[in-house]
Amino acid sequence: MDVVVGRTGGDLLSAWIGQVTAPGSLVAPAEGLRFAFYGRVSTADFQERESSRRWQRDVAEDLIDGHGGIVAEFFDVSRSRRQSWRNRPQASALLDAIADPDRGFDAVVVGEYERAFCGNQLLTLVPVFEAHGVQLWLPEVHGRLDLADAAHQALIMLLGAQSRREVLRARWRALRAMQAQTRDERRFLGGRPPYGYRLVDAGPHPNPMHAMWGRRLQRLDPDPVTSPIVRWIFAERLAGRSVAGIAAALNERGVSCPSETEGSRYRHRATAGWATTTVRSMLGNAKYTGRQVWNRQPARYAPPQLPGPFRTQCWVGPDQWVVSVQVAHPPLVSEADFVAVQQLAAGSSAGRGVAHCYQLAGRLRCGRCGRAFESCWSHGRPAYRCRHGQTSARPRHNRTRNLYVREDRIITMLRGLIPECGDDQSGLRLAEHLRQRGIVMLCTEAVCTLAPE
């Protein structure tokens, strides 16, 4: 009996299937068009990246079967379809490749229109493809897109409107559901628990499918170590002590600040002790009354064609909060005391209602003390400052002057240091470049340099 060495059963079956050609089927020519494949998956947490990439590529390969093969791949992960191609790393790289005369491909193919485009994005990109002689193939038109064809043009406009409607409808439904869950079901919707609370089990998930998967609800419960500190802060404020005085007293007593108590939950905060902003934020948090509160910092989505961040968050006033009808968890302060504190003008900065965007937040370090720069709004423009650890909540041990740097000047410097992002005027791509490579910028009064994080 003959023995075949080096092949498994699956390999033999694949080889046999490859030798069988159905009547009338197309056989790919030895030469043809060279295609670049583009795909996208919205979230890596709720979707399987590889499964999504595979089915999109399968559709693309079926479409170009007999016309050529895929020689390059560009696949974006955790990017919304509403973001412009320039704000998606892989799509932006594809646009740069299209403009390169030595790109190595003749056409671009996608697996599904809604995965690649939204609204009128495609209509704005077609001139780029045409200017560089690159074809675009879509499954919806069964091949190469030709906007000179009235049917193709009408279909693209219809698909763009449908894609945008799908995004808006899904967002509207999700927000309405979260509003009802907060107001009527008193449900904790995730995120970091406020300082003074911890998360405890609240029973099985009400959705039968999620419950079958083992998901359970959580609720807030007073932390035995930190909840007394929250009560003390409110009591001191009601007694007339200033916010800065409360922060200074906590530092003098050696009380650990939130980032020191549980750093994994508060990585966005400095670990140098209590600050006035920390105390002020706690005094304005209505969750300490036992009510579940949502939408204190909603997301804002900018039009994709505009420069700057696509998604931002800003604090809003209490009139836009969603508050549970009933008490959802044990309170740390009474509602009467909370309202009295707000009347002392100690409320959160949410009431200001102004959102400022800082592109380079977290990417700048002080060349003198090594601390991360704080974001600040200076003379009507974004800037960053380092106070070398000195605030009104901590006594000044030296007379070192505060260091200020303007964001527009830092962006100009970075454009010269990072040639591949040299055309970035807003700083968005520059900041993403630094984050992906773990690079920060060390700044002094005289010079700024790049360094590993």
Buried (B, 14 or more C-beta within 10 A) or exposed (E): EEEEEEEEEEEEEEEEEEEEEEEEEEEEEEEBBBBBBBBBBBEEEEEEBEEBBEBBBEBBBEBBBEBBBBBBBBBBBEBBBBBBBBBBBBBBBBBEBBEEEEBEBBBBBBBBBBBBBBBBBBBBBBEBBEEBEBBBBBBBBEBBBEBEEEEBBEBBBEBBEEBBEEBEEEEEEEBEEBEEBBBEBBBBBEEBBBBBBBBEEBEBBEEEEEBEEEEEBBBBBBBEEBBEBBBBBBBBBBEEBBBBBBBBBBBEEEBBBBBBBBEEBBEEBBEBBBBBBBBBBBBBBBBBBBBBBBBBEBEEBBEBEEEEBBEBEBBBEBEEBBBBEEEBBEBBBEBEBBEBBBEEEBBBEBBEEEEEBBBBBBBBBBBBEEBBBBBBEEEEEBBBBBBBBBBBBBEEEEEBEEBBBBBEEBBEBBBEBBEEBEEBEBBBBBBBBBBEEEBBBBBEEEEBEBEEE
